[in-house]
């Protein structure tokens, strides 16, 4: 009773605040204030996640000091996955939607509404997985967290779809900015991957939220991924940057295909603990053989940038050959190929993490391996650090299909603005090759195959925002096929409809009766109890499935020239949808889209 009373008082206060806001603060200014709030909260979430992971990473550090066999490489990642599964089962009822594809789906099909538990669930689960050695990244979880924060704050402030989408993007951009200390990359990521809308009014809240996130992150967390490590590039290296771009493009395609294939294999298995143990042990064995697969991989990248190339074989069976450059080169490309499998096993077996960091890791190794090969063979003398940095942008561009994000992210986190030309060459080549072989990114391929993805076609984008279930009219009178003409006459007497659905005794949809085709029969009282409904039913009439896309529904309206079509849920009749309702809803969304500011 007391709890309900407090809730009603809080709602009343919130409604009064919102009413005051509508009358005193313009929509434009209010969105700026909201973007600042979201920037602060998203940055705090990122700091919590980084601190949590840093604390957990003390466990493997402790084992590395006391162990001589390094078997903890097998059991620590396995324990991380099992613990993540336990937490997911106990705290989140076994449901944890992973990957940015779910956020993109929320924008396109769920009115940009994200579940409240995503504001913290991914911090806990990804922190446990990656902190204990899971071979995945933290960027996707923090983007999901930031997006959930933006969406739920927008919903609490009673904002509409367009504003909620923008603030969701502000949260996602702030998450990226806070993790990498890269505000421009955060803004561009939101525009390239999430909302695909470029205008000055949209830029302003994004810039403000990411700038706010950077200030909060820097004030609370002093760590930095990479420091100034690059130097100027030389014209003679251009052919090798072109080769690196081609290599990164092909590796991007490789990263996507096994990832989705392994995901499908694990989806077919229902046994949660079997998946966790099988996947966790497989991951542990890979890490035992190739220790750089442990965790995100950023420490390995730092070691390579510091010139410590033996980090690729330290603690492995190949450590005695760490001075042999050819062993290092072979191991480098083996790790690239196995990183994809390690990441897939981490996520698909029950852990949580993303593909962002593995893309940067593989890109760094691709650039390093190519440059070391060229230098070892004496073909040329390349700056290995520059190739490591540019390779990171290359594979990220090809995997995520976000070349501008890749260029600015790497430039910001490494201080590599002097490498803008090589970054553009490698990122563009990788993007075009990746796009040629895989038209959709790793985040959007499953959505595209299901017809749930925004496209460059504005008409389809608006149609995808319409929920067919919201438009169903249920006041039509269904007639049983076993009934007689009298039942049609009775329905006509109390209805203003000119079409009647026909169902069987179990309410399975069979067809339609068009009044204009049988109106002469309504005056034949001699047929009232003789003529069966089944005899005057049009069994060829079109119908729309409840889960059918709006694009498909509109094609049926256009091809048939009908104004109303019945809707079924499987075989069951549930109602009608009209062309006029769809067009009214379409126009409303179009007006909202134009009136964001």
C-alpha positions, 0 to 999 in steps of 0.5 A: 500500500505504502509502496504504491502510494509513493509510486503514485506521488513520484509519477504525479511529481514527474508529470508536473515537471514534464508539464512545466517543461513543455510550457517553458523549455523548447524541444530543441533545448530540452534534448540538449539537456537530456543529452548531457544527462545521458552522457553523464550516466553512460560515462558512469556505466563505462567507468563501472565496467572498466573498473570491474574488469580491471579488478577481475583481471587481477585474478589471472595476474595472480595465477600467472605469478604462482603457476608454472603449468599455466593450466589456468588458461583453460579453467579461468575462461571456462569458469567465467562463462559458467559464472556468466550463465549462472548470473544470467539464469538467476538475475535475468531469467536466462534471457540476455539478448547480445549484440548490437543487432538487437539495438538496431532491431529496437530502433526499427521495430520496437519504437526505439524502446530498450528493456530496462535491465539492459542498463546494467545486465551487460555490465555485469555479464560482459565484465565477468566473461572478459575479466576472466579471460573470455576472448571478446570485447566490451564495446558492444556491451557498453554500447547496448548499456548506453543505448538502454540508458538513452532509451529509458531516460527518453521514455521516462521523459515521455518523449516520442519515437524520433526523440527517443531514437536520437537519445538512444544514439546519444547513449550509444555514442557516449559509451564508445566515447567513454571507453576509447576517449574518442568523442568524434568516433562515438558520434560517427559510430552512432550515425553510421551504425545506428540512426543513419541520419546526418543533419546539424540538429542531430549532430548537436545532441550527439556531440554534447553527450559524447563531450560530456561522457569524455569529461566524466570518464577522464575525471574518474578513470585515468587509464588510456588504451594507447598512447602516441605511437605512430610516425609519419608515413612515406610514399614507398609504403603506399603499395603495401598499404594497398596490400594491407587493405585487400588483406583486411577486406578478405579477413573481414569476410572471414571473421563474419562467416565462421562467427555466424556459422558457429552461432547457428550450430550453438542455437540448435543445442538446447542444453545450456550447461552442455554448451557452456562446458563444451564451448568454455573448454574449447576456448580454454584449449585455444587460449592454452595453445595461443595465450594472446587469445586471452581476453580482449587482446589490447595488452598484446597490441600494446606489447607489439607497439612497444616492440615486444614481439615475443608476446605472441609466443610467451607462455606457449609451447613455442616460447623457445622459438621467440627469437625466430621471426618466421615463427612469429609470422606464422603464429601471428596469422594462426592467431588471426584465424583462431581469434574468430573461433575463440570469440564465437565460442566465448559468446555462443557458449553463454558468455557475453562480449562483442566483435569490436575488440577482436576486430581491432586485435585481428587488424593489429596482427594483420598489419604487424604480420604483413610488415614483419614479413616484408621487413624479414624478407628484405623487400622493403623497410616498413614502420611496423607500428604504423601498419599495426595501427592502420590494420586495426582500422582496416578490419574494423571497417570491413567487419562493422561496415563503418569506415569513417568510425574506423578512421577517426577511432584509430586516429583518436586513440593512437594520436595517428592523425599523421596516418590519415591517408593510409587509414583512408586507403586501407579502411576504404579498400577493406570496406569495399571488399567486405561489402562486395562479399557480404552486403550486410555487416556482422550486426545487421546480416541476421536482421536483413535476412529476416526483413527487419532492417532499415534500408536506404529506401525511406518508404521501406524504413517508415513501413518497417516502423508500423506494427501490423497488430496496432492496425487490426480492426476486430469489429467485423462479424465472422460467419461460420461456413456451416451456417445458412444465408439467414446468418448473413442477413442477421449480420447485415442487419447489425453491421455497416460492413460490406465484407464478411469473413468465413470461418469453420467451427474452430475459427480457422479462416476459410474465405470471404463473402463480398456483400455486393456479389450476393446482395440479390440473395438477401431478398430471397427469403425462400433461400434463408435456410437452404443456401449454405454460407459455404456455397457463397464463400470466395475461397480465393480471397487474399489474406495477410499473416499477422507476422508478415512485413508491412512491405509485403502487406502493401504489395498485396493491397496494390496488386489486388486494389482492395481497401480491406484484407483479413488478417490471420494468426496462423490459420486463425482469423483475427480481424481486418486491416485497411489501406486507409489505416496504414496510410494514416499511420504512415503519414503520422510517422512521416510528420514526426520524422520531419518535426524532430526539431 
